[in-house]
Amino acid sequence: MTKPLQIGIIGAGRIGAVHATNLATRIAGAEVTAISDIRLEAAQRCARDLGIPEVYDDPEPVLTHPGIDALLICSSTDTHANLVERAAAAGKHIFCEKPIDLDLARVDQVLKAVDRAGVTFMVGFNRRFDHNFRRVRELVQAGAVGTPQLLHIISRDPAPPPAEYVAVSGGIFLDMTIHDFDMARYLMGCEVTELYVEGGVMVDPAIGEAGDIDTALTVLRFENGAIGTIDNSRKAVYGYDQRVEVFGSAGAVRTENDYPNTAIVSDSRSIRTDLPLNFFMDRYTESYVTELNDFVTCIREGTQPPTTGHDGRMAILMGYAARRSYAEHRPVKLDEIAR
Ligand SMILES: NC(=O)c1ccc[n+]([C@@H]2O[C@H](COP(=O)([O-])OP(=O)(O)OC[C@H]3O[C@@H](n4cnc5c(N)ncnc54)[C@H](O)[C@@H]3O)[C@@H](O)[C@H]2O)c1
């Protein structure tokens, strides 16, 4: 039997703990050797709960650990670029949570370092591994809707983040819409060439005071001529609203939200269900398992990762274009940003 892939985790916060748990309990062919967090107690908690043998408050021993094959970078966004470069220099395969960095020039440096090292590099766009969206992608690819002409993505959070988080998040387009930019490219199987944003502060004035917006509609033009929309709100009172539709010459495919149960209450006044699964930890639970399973498989089999550095870069590029479109109130071609 082949030896299990040895994995090190850097960052034991919300998402680091999810990945650590999935690796320890649900993913075959891999083991977590070490975990580090500058908040030692967070790493210790994971290690204790999951039986991870080595714990550090410094990423260095994990980055350079001779027994570790691959690293998960799950620390705060502002640390990703540096940690990825150091992991690549140490010859480790890398899974990096989105975004690679908020600065596009820095992203380009990181991608060069990864290329030079020749290691596997996967970016954490977990929604591609969601059962609903994966099926839509397969159907579109198989020609089930004919030639795709229209795409709609509805992506609304149940509640806005605190204003302190907003201030350092990179703004709605790099923090929230980044997932939808990636989803748009994934579902349509082609690049976006131009986009236009209308947006505003409609949910919480504190978000405006922190320099961001909380509501946005982005219109996309794809290189195959199709048109798309991304509809974002930081607050949907009925919970996490995550739906897509692709419409084409031969029909359409769409998804509904996922629910905690299928109970439907009918009475003389209305027909009701419970609210959808609330927020990403509940809604996308299984996507995180599939995502890491695919990471482990692509390293073990020497195949291309399903989400690449290019995908990570394109979503950030689209975020830059969206910011400019909103600021200048005009359509922005992605070429303008790449130049
Ligand atoms: N794909 C997704 O669905 C998804 C979901 C949540 C978060 N994320 C991304 O994952 C990253 C972490 O988000 P989170 O919500 O888990 O944040 P978090 O604040 O809960 O956790 C981040 C952890 O990193 C630790 N850390 C900071 N600098 C470090 C360093 N140099 N070395 C080791 N540990 C360090 C912090 O102490 C903290 O425990 C962010 O970049 C975020 O964008 C992705």
The ligand as an SDF file (V2000), in Angstrom:
LIG
                    3D

 44 48  0  0  0  0  0  0  0  0999 V2000
  -12.8760   29.0680    0.8060 N   0  0  0  0  0  0  0  0  0  0  0  0
  -13.6570   29.4500    1.7710 C   0  0  0  0  0  0  0  0  0  0  0  0
  -14.8350   29.1490    1.7960 O   0  0  0  0  0  0  0  0  0  0  0  0
  -13.0970   30.2350    2.9100 C   0  0  0  0  0  0  0  0  0  0  0  0
  -13.8580   30.3630    4.0770 C   0  0  0  0  0  0  0  0  0  0  0  0
  -13.3010   31.0670    5.1540 C   0  0  0  0  0  0  0  0  0  0  0  0
  -12.0570   31.6300    5.0270 C   0  0  0  0  0  0  0  0  0  0  0  0
  -11.3640   31.5170    3.8730 N   0  0  0  0  0  0  0  0  0  0  0  0
  -10.0200   32.1200    3.7530 C   0  0  0  0  0  0  0  0  0  0  0  0
   -9.1670   31.4400    4.6740 O   0  0  0  0  0  0  0  0  0  0  0  0
   -8.3080   32.3560    5.3320 C   0  0  0  0  0  0  0  0  0  0  0  0
   -8.5070   32.2430    6.8540 C   0  0  0  0  0  0  0  0  0  0  0  0
   -9.8330   32.6090    7.1510 O   0  0  0  0  0  0  0  0  0  0  0  0
  -10.5340   32.1940    8.5340 P   0  0  0  0  0  0  0  0  0  0  0  0
  -11.9500   32.5730    8.3960 O   0  0  0  0  0  0  0  0  0  0  0  0
  -10.1860   30.7990    8.8850 O   0  0  0  0  0  0  0  0  0  0  0  0
   -9.8010   33.2280    9.5220 O   0  0  0  0  0  0  0  0  0  0  0  0
   -9.4730   33.0490   11.0790 P   0  0  0  0  0  0  0  0  0  0  0  0
   -9.1300   34.4130   11.5460 O   0  0  0  0  0  0  0  0  0  0  0  0
  -10.5540   32.2750   11.7630 O   0  0  0  0  0  0  0  0  0  0  0  0
   -8.1610   32.1320   11.0770 O   0  0  0  0  0  0  0  0  0  0  0  0
   -6.9190   32.5640   10.6110 C   0  0  0  0  0  0  0  0  0  0  0  0
   -5.8650   31.9670   11.5460 C   0  0  0  0  0  0  0  0  0  0  0  0
   -4.5610   32.2190   11.0050 O   0  0  0  0  0  0  0  0  0  0  0  0
   -3.6910   32.4620   12.1040 C   0  0  0  0  0  0  0  0  0  0  0  0
   -2.4840   33.1120   11.5960 N   0  0  0  0  0  0  0  0  0  0  0  0
   -2.3060   34.4080   11.2270 C   0  0  0  0  0  0  0  0  0  0  0  0
   -1.0480   34.5980   10.7760 N   0  0  0  0  0  0  0  0  0  0  0  0
   -0.4130   33.3920   10.8860 C   0  0  0  0  0  0  0  0  0  0  0  0
    0.8970   32.9360   10.5810 C   0  0  0  0  0  0  0  0  0  0  0  0
    1.8260   33.7530   10.0690 N   0  0  0  0  0  0  0  0  0  0  0  0
    1.1890   31.6400   10.8100 N   0  0  0  0  0  0  0  0  0  0  0  0
    0.2750   30.7930   11.3210 C   0  0  0  0  0  0  0  0  0  0  0  0
   -0.9880   31.1690   11.6270 N   0  0  0  0  0  0  0  0  0  0  0  0
   -1.3240   32.4530   11.4040 C   0  0  0  0  0  0  0  0  0  0  0  0
   -4.5340   33.3030   13.0670 C   0  0  0  0  0  0  0  0  0  0  0  0
   -4.0050   33.2820   14.3620 O   0  0  0  0  0  0  0  0  0  0  0  0
   -5.8830   32.6020   12.9640 C   0  0  0  0  0  0  0  0  0  0  0  0
   -6.0380   31.5770   13.9290 O   0  0  0  0  0  0  0  0  0  0  0  0
   -8.6280   33.7400    4.7640 C   0  0  0  0  0  0  0  0  0  0  0  0
   -7.6870   34.0370    3.7530 O   0  0  0  0  0  0  0  0  0  0  0  0
  -10.0080   33.5860    4.1540 C   0  0  0  0  0  0  0  0  0  0  0  0
  -10.2020   34.4180    3.0160 O   0  0  0  0  0  0  0  0  0  0  0  0
  -11.8450   30.8130    2.8280 C   0  0  0  0  0  0  0  0  0  0  0  0
  1  2  1  0
  2  3  2  0
  2  4  1  0
  4  5  1  0
  4 44  2  0
  5  6  2  0
  6  7  1  0
  7  8  2  0
  8  9  1  0
  8 44  1  0
  9 10  1  0
  9 42  1  0
 10 11  1  0
 11 12  1  0
 11 40  1  0
 12 13  1  0
 13 14  1  0
 14 15  2  0
 14 16  1  0
 14 17  1  0
 17 18  1  0
 18 19  2  0
 18 20  1  0
 18 21  1  0
 21 22  1  0
 22 23  1  0
 23 24  1  0
 23 38  1  0
 24 25  1  0
 25 26  1  0
 25 36  1  0
 26 27  1  0
 26 35  1  0
 27 28  2  0
 28 29  1  0
 29 30  1  0
 29 35  2  0
 30 31  1  0
 30 32  2  0
 32 33  1  0
 33 34  2  0
 34 35  1  0
 36 37  1  0
 36 38  1  0
 38 39  1  0
 40 41  1  0
 40 42  1  0
 42 43  1  0
M  CHG  2   8   1  16  -1
M  END
$$$$
